[in-house]
Amino acid sequence: MDIGAEWLVDAAGCDPRLLADASTLRRLFAELIRDLDLHPVEEPRFHVFPSPGGITGFVILSESHLACHTYPEHGVITLNLYCCRPRPEWPWNERLASLLGATQVDVRTITRAAALRELAAWP
């Protein structure tokens, strides 16, 4: 049984100014939503922290959710995308480099069916 996949993405070396700009993150969310044919339940929400803080973003999707947290003081963004149906691969490295100036991108994919198999094996 496949009940979805979750992408945990950490990107470093990003431009601190872009990580503190809500319009840049709105563009990132819009591109992810468009490219992966996702369906927002409502508009994405962004909370901008006072400088030197970053931004927390979140959108509820009919497929589940997309969230981000930025740390301009470290040049880092973390993203979490969970989808309950299969999605094609997204070019995280190239797109985060292009949109945010990321120089290092680590993408971990968790298949939720694998987690269920592990739980079922517990005594």
C-alpha positions in Angstrom: 0.0 0.0 0.0 1.4 3.4 -1.0 0.0 6.2 1.1 2.4 8.9 0.0 5.8 10.3 0.1 7.5 13.1 2.0 10.4 15.2 0.9 12.6 16.8 3.5 14.8 19.4 1.9 17.7 21.4 3.5 19.4 24.0 1.3 22.5 26.0 2.4 24.5 28.8 0.8 21.3 30.8 0.0 21.2 34.5 -0.4 20.1 35.9 3.0 18.1 38.7 1.4 16.1 36.2 -0.6 15.4 34.1 2.5 13.9 37.2 4.2 11.7 38.1 1.2 8.2 36.7 1.3 7.6 37.4 -2.4 10.5 35.1 -3.3 9.0 32.3 -1.1 5.6 32.9 -2.6 7.2 32.3 -6.0 8.9 29.2 -4.8 5.6 27.8 -3.5 3.8 28.8 -6.7 6.4 27.0 -8.8 6.3 23.8 -6.7 2.4 23.8 -6.7 2.3 24.4 -10.5 5.0 22.0 -11.5 3.8 19.1 -9.3 0.1 19.7 -10.1 -0.7 20.3 -6.4 -4.0 21.7 -5.2 -4.0 24.3 -2.4 -7.0 24.3 -0.1 -6.4 28.0 0.6 -3.7 30.6 -0.1 -0.2 30.0 1.3 0.5 31.8 4.6 3.8 33.4 5.5 4.9 34.7 8.9 7.8 37.2 8.6 9.9 37.4 11.8 11.6 40.7 12.7 15.2 41.1 11.4 17.5 39.2 11.5 14.8 36.4 11.6 13.5 34.6 8.7 10.1 33.4 7.4 7.8 30.5 8.1 5.5 29.5 5.3 2.7 26.9 5.1 0.0 25.8 2.7 -2.6 23.1 3.2 -2.9 21.0 0.0 -5.6 18.6 -0.9 -2.7 16.2 -1.1 -1.4 17.2 2.4 1.0 20.2 3.0 4.0 22.2 2.0 6.0 24.1 4.6 9.2 26.1 4.8 11.4 27.8 7.4 14.2 30.2 6.5 17.3 31.2 8.5 18.8 34.2 6.7 21.5 34.5 9.4 22.7 31.0 8.3 21.8 31.1 4.6 19.5 28.1 5.1 16.0 27.1 4.1 14.3 23.9 5.2 11.3 22.6 3.3 8.8 19.8 3.9 6.4 18.5 1.2 4.1 15.6 1.9 1.8 14.2 -0.8 -0.6 11.3 -0.4 -0.4 10.5 -4.1 2.7 9.9 -6.3 4.4 13.0 -7.7 7.2 13.3 -10.3 10.7 14.2 -9.1 11.2 18.0 -8.8 14.6 19.4 -9.7 15.3 20.7 -6.1 19.0 21.4 -6.7 18.6 23.5 -9.8 15.5 25.3 -8.7 16.7 26.3 -5.3 20.0 27.4 -6.8 18.1 29.5 -9.3 15.5 31.0 -6.9 17.6 31.3 -3.7 21.2 31.0 -4.7 21.5 27.7 -2.9 25.0 26.1 -3.2 24.2 22.8 -1.3 20.9 21.0 -1.4 20.1 17.8 0.6 16.9 16.0 -0.4 15.6 13.1 1.7 12.5 11.2 0.5 10.5 9.1 2.8 8.0 6.6 1.4 5.2 6.3 3.8 4.4 2.7 2.8 7.9 1.8 4.1 7.1 3.3 7.4 3.9 1.3 7.6 5.8 -2.0 6.9 8.2 -1.2 9.7 5.3 -0.4 12.1 3.6 -3.7 11.2 6.7 -5.6 12.0 6.7 -4.3 15.6 5.9 -7.0 18.2 
